[in-house]
Amino acid sequence: MEDRYGVTYHPAHLSRKLRAAGMNYAKPRPMDPRRPADAEEILAERLGQALGEDDHEAEEDDPIVLGFFRRSVATAI
């Protein structure tokens, strides 16, 4: 910004400017630090449960999954 517009802002002030303009500031991360180490296995297990597949049953066609929605019991209507 200094090179292009000739102004400098403190990072805290810049985040306020962004928020005032309806934008957010976030640092990109290659991986969510809260992700469990066995995330791939959990996904495979939940996918199998969601599709109602058993390990011993093989289907001829692969199913198409459009999305997952998870609601906690506390927020269920």
C-alpha positions in Angstrom: 0.0 0.0 0.0 2.9 2.3 0.7 4.4 1.7 -2.7 1.1 2.1 -4.5 -0.7 4.8 -2.5 2.0 6.3 -0.3 0.2 5.5 3.0 1.0 3.1 5.8 -1.3 1.6 8.4 -0.7 -0.3 11.6 -2.0 -3.9 11.2 -4.7 -3.4 13.9 -5.9 -0.2 12.2 -5.9 -1.9 8.8 -8.2 -4.7 10.1 -10.6 -2.0 11.3 -10.6 -0.4 7.9 -11.3 -3.8 6.3 -14.1 -4.5 8.6 -15.6 -1.1 8.0 -15.6 -1.9 4.2 -17.4 -5.2 4.9 -14.3 -7.4 4.5 -12.4 -9.7 6.9 -8.7 -10.3 7.5 -7.6 -13.9 7.8 -4.3 -15.7 7.6 -4.3 -18.6 5.1 -3.3 -21.9 6.5 -2.4 -25.0 4.5 -4.2 -27.2 7.0 -6.6 -26.5 9.9 -4.7 -27.0 13.2 -7.9 -28.5 14.7 -8.0 -31.2 12.1 -7.7 -34.7 13.8 -4.7 -36.8 12.6 -7.1 -39.6 11.4 -9.5 -37.2 9.5 -9.3 -39.3 6.3 -10.4 -42.5 8.1 -13.2 -40.6 9.9 -14.5 -39.3 6.6 -14.4 -42.7 5.0 -16.3 -44.2 7.9 -18.9 -41.5 8.0 -19.3 -41.6 4.2 -20.0 -45.4 4.4 -22.5 -44.8 7.2 -24.2 -42.0 5.3 -24.6 -44.1 2.1 -25.7 -47.2 4.1 -22.9 -49.3 2.7 -21.6 -52.5 4.3 -18.0 -53.6 3.8 -19.1 -57.0 2.5 -21.6 -55.7 0.0 -20.2 -54.4 -3.3 -22.4 -52.3 -5.5 -22.1 -52.1 -9.3 -22.4 -48.4 -9.6 -20.6 -45.8 -7.5 -23.0 -43.6 -5.6 -22.9 -39.8 -6.1 -22.7 -37.8 -2.9 -24.0 -34.2 -3.2 -23.2 -32.9 0.3 -23.1 -33.5 4.0 -25.1 -31.6 6.6 -24.5 -32.2 10.3 -26.6 -30.9 13.1 -26.0 -31.2 16.7 -28.8 -32.5 19.0 -28.8 -29.1 20.8 -29.7 -27.2 17.6 -32.1 -29.7 16.1 -35.6 -28.5 15.6 
